[in-house]
Amino acid sequence: MKASKIAYKPVGLAMGALSGVLAGGLFKQIWKQLGHEEDAPDATDERRTWREVVSAAVLQGAIFAGVKAVVDRGGATATRRLTGTWPG
């Protein structure tokens, strides 16, 4: 395993946690702006419709994946600028 990849591991873990926090906050804001309650529905909440439960899950997944990709790519790019090698 390359040294840059090993050195990047703790940075990647920290950035992963940060991306989760950012994505969670972004999802809450978007969900609220769409006219829903603050929290997304649980899949087992019988008061919520299938449409609402599945829509919330799809939106949340897309936001989490997008934020994670942006943060991971930014971290890898910053690592290359600092070390001259790509961490992947």
C-alpha positions as CSV (number, residue, x, y, z in Angstrom):
1,M,0.0,0.0,0.0
2,K,1.3,3.5,-0.9
3,A,2.4,5.8,1.9
4,S,0.1,8.5,0.7
5,K,-2.9,6.2,0.9
6,I,-2.0,5.2,4.5
7,A,-1.4,8.8,5.5
8,Y,-4.8,9.7,3.9
9,K,-6.8,7.1,5.9
10,P,-7.3,9.3,9.1
11,V,-8.0,12.3,7.0
12,G,-10.6,10.4,4.9
13,L,-12.3,9.1,8.1
14,A,-12.6,12.6,9.5
15,M,-13.9,14.0,6.2
16,G,-16.4,11.1,6.0
17,A,-17.8,12.1,9.4
18,L,-17.9,15.7,8.4
19,S,-19.7,14.9,5.2
20,G,-22.3,13.0,7.2
21,V,-23.0,16.0,9.4
22,L,-23.1,18.3,6.4
23,A,-25.5,16.1,4.5
24,G,-27.8,15.6,7.5
25,G,-28.1,19.3,7.9
26,L,-28.7,19.9,4.2
27,F,-31.3,17.2,4.0
28,K,-33.2,18.7,7.0
29,Q,-33.2,22.1,5.4
30,I,-34.4,20.8,2.0
31,W,-37.1,18.5,3.6
32,K,-38.4,21.4,5.7
33,Q,-38.5,23.8,2.6
34,L,-40.5,21.2,0.7
35,G,-43.2,21.8,3.3
36,H,-42.7,18.8,5.5
37,E,-42.0,18.4,9.2
38,E,-38.4,18.8,10.4
39,D,-37.7,15.1,10.6
40,A,-38.0,12.7,7.7
41,P,-40.6,9.9,8.2
42,D,-39.5,6.5,9.4
43,A,-40.3,3.6,7.1
44,T,-42.4,2.0,9.9
45,D,-44.5,5.1,10.7
46,E,-48.0,4.0,9.7
47,R,-49.3,7.6,9.6
48,R,-47.0,8.4,6.6
49,T,-47.8,7.4,3.1
50,W,-45.6,5.1,0.9
51,R,-44.9,8.0,-1.3
52,E,-43.7,10.2,1.5
53,V,-41.5,7.5,3.1
54,V,-39.9,6.5,-0.2
55,S,-39.4,10.1,-1.4
56,A,-37.7,11.0,1.8
57,A,-35.4,8.0,1.6
58,V,-34.5,8.7,-2.1
59,L,-33.8,12.4,-1.4
60,Q,-31.8,11.6,1.7
61,G,-29.7,9.0,-0.1
62,A,-29.0,11.3,-3.1
63,I,-27.9,14.2,-0.8
64,F,-25.7,12.0,1.3
65,A,-24.0,10.5,-1.8
66,G,-23.5,13.8,-3.5
67,V,-22.1,15.5,-0.4
68,K,-19.8,12.5,0.3
69,A,-18.5,12.6,-3.3
70,V,-17.8,16.4,-3.1
71,V,-16.0,16.0,0.2
72,D,-14.0,12.9,-0.8
73,R,-13.0,14.5,-4.1
74,G,-12.0,17.7,-2.5
75,G,-9.9,15.9,0.1
76,A,-8.1,13.9,-2.6
77,T,-7.5,17.0,-4.6
78,A,-6.1,18.8,-1.6
79,T,-3.9,15.8,-0.7
80,R,-2.5,15.9,-4.3
81,R,-1.7,19.6,-4.0
82,L,0.0,19.1,-0.6
83,T,1.9,15.9,-1.3
84,G,2.1,15.6,-5.1
85,T,0.4,12.2,-5.2
86,W,-3.2,11.1,-5.5
87,P,-4.3,9.2,-2.3
88,G,-6.4,6.6,-4.2
